[in-house]
Amino acid sequence: MNDVKTILVPIDFSGNTEKVLDAATGMAKKFDAEIHLVYVAESLGEYATFAIPHISTDVLAEEMLQQAKVKMNHFLDHHREKGIKCVGEVLQGDDAAKEIADYASKNKIGMIVMGTHGYKGLEKTLMGSVADKVLRTAPCPVTVIKPD
């Protein structure tokens, strides 16, 4: 594991994000690695047949994607000012774990560091469902942090 030059940190902008990023930053310093921050925005495709007044799901999904990109840019700026070597990307899809594993594979990520759960939708109820799936499908080692 001495060749870890990139660490992927999936984030959801919850309070736990900072705790997980702190752990990943410590590891990145030991490996002299760059941190890749990834946020997965839901595509809302599964809600296309729902009646939502005044806005289509496509418009809503695009607006959410744009807002996530703005938030990611602010997040990156803040952490780069603190001296953290990081890049970030906002992905869109209905399966966060698949998007995370695919990103790791495409970008030859050396390690994934993620929290046990996020604070979105069913992830909150099914604690660790995304982390569990990433553990099973990732192309690299995964370190799971319990931020509570």
C-alpha positions in Angstrom: 0.0 0.0 0.0 3.0 2.3 -0.2 2.0 3.4 -3.7 -1.1 5.3 -2.5 -0.9 8.7 -4.4 -4.6 9.5 -4.5 -7.3 9.1 -1.8 -11.0 9.3 -2.7 -13.3 10.9 -0.1 -17.0 10.7 -0.9 -18.7 13.6 0.8 -22.3 14.7 1.4 -21.6 18.1 3.0 -23.1 16.9 6.4 -21.4 17.6 9.7 -19.6 14.2 9.4 -17.9 15.3 6.2 -15.3 17.3 8.1 -14.5 14.4 10.5 -14.0 12.0 7.6 -11.9 14.5 5.7 -9.7 15.1 8.8 -9.0 11.4 8.9 -8.3 11.3 5.2 -6.0 14.3 5.4 -3.9 12.6 8.0 -3.5 9.6 5.7 -2.8 11.8 2.7 0.1 13.5 4.6 1.6 10.1 5.4 1.4 9.0 1.8 2.0 12.4 0.2 -1.2 11.8 -1.6 -3.8 14.1 -3.3 -7.4 13.9 -2.0 -10.2 13.6 -4.5 -13.5 14.8 -3.1 -16.6 13.4 -4.8 -20.3 14.3 -4.2 -23.0 12.2 -5.9 -26.1 14.2 -6.7 -29.2 12.1 -7.3 -30.4 12.1 -10.9 -34.1 11.9 -9.8 -34.8 9.6 -12.8 -36.8 7.3 -10.6 -39.2 10.2 -9.7 -39.9 11.2 -13.3 -43.5 9.9 -13.1 -44.3 11.7 -9.9 -46.5 14.8 -10.1 -44.4 17.7 -8.8 -46.1 21.1 -9.2 -44.4 23.9 -11.0 -41.1 22.2 -11.9 -40.1 19.1 -13.8 -37.8 16.5 -12.3 -35.3 17.2 -15.0 -35.2 20.9 -14.2 -35.0 20.1 -10.4 -32.2 17.6 -11.0 -30.2 20.1 -13.0 -30.7 22.8 -10.4 -29.6 20.4 -7.7 -26.5 19.5 -9.7 -25.6 23.1 -10.3 -26.0 24.0 -6.6 -23.9 21.0 -5.7 -21.1 22.2 -8.0 -21.2 25.7 -6.4 -21.1 24.1 -2.9 -18.2 21.8 -4.0 -16.2 24.8 -5.3 -16.6 26.7 -2.0 -15.7 23.5 -0.1 -12.6 23.0 -2.2 -11.5 26.7 -1.9 -11.9 26.6 1.9 -9.8 23.4 2.3 -7.1 24.5 -0.2 -6.7 27.6 1.9 -6.0 25.3 4.8 -3.2 23.7 2.7 -5.0 20.5 1.8 -4.1 19.1 -1.7 -7.5 18.3 -3.1 -9.6 18.2 -6.3 -13.3 17.7 -6.4 -16.0 16.5 -8.7 -19.8 16.4 -8.6 -21.2 13.2 -10.1 -24.8 12.4 -10.9 -26.5 9.1 -10.6 -29.1 7.0 -8.8 -26.6 4.6 -7.2 -24.0 6.5 -5.1 -21.9 3.4 -4.4 -21.6 2.5 -8.1 -20.6 6.1 -9.0 -18.0 6.1 -6.2 -16.5 2.7 -7.3 -16.6 3.7 -11.0 -14.8 7.0 -10.2 -12.2 5.1 -8.2 -11.6 2.7 -11.1 -11.5 5.4 -13.8 -9.1 7.6 -11.8 -6.8 4.8 -10.5 -7.5 5.8 -6.9 -5.2 4.2 -4.4 -7.6 4.2 -1.4 -11.1 5.3 -0.5 -11.8 6.9 2.9 -15.5 7.3 3.7 -17.9 7.6 6.6 -20.1 4.8 7.7 -23.2 6.8 6.8 -24.5 10.0 5.4 -27.4 12.1 6.3 -29.5 11.8 3.1 -32.7 9.9 2.6 -32.6 6.2 3.2 -28.8 6.3 3.9 -29.7 7.8 7.3 -32.0 4.9 8.0 -30.0 2.1 6.4 -26.8 3.1 8.2 -23.8 2.3 6.1 -25.6 0.9 3.0 -23.5 3.0 0.6 -20.3 2.3 2.6 -21.1 -1.4 2.6 -21.6 -1.6 -1.2 -18.4 0.4 -1.8 -16.5 -2.0 0.4 -17.8 -4.9 -1.8 -17.2 -3.2 -5.2 -14.3 -0.8 -4.9 -11.2 -1.5 -7.0 -8.9 -0.4 -4.1 -8.6 -0.6 -0.3 -11.5 1.2 1.6 -11.1 2.7 5.1 -14.4 3.3 6.8 -14.6 6.0 9.5 -17.3 6.0 12.1 -17.6 9.8 12.6 -20.0 9.9 15.6 
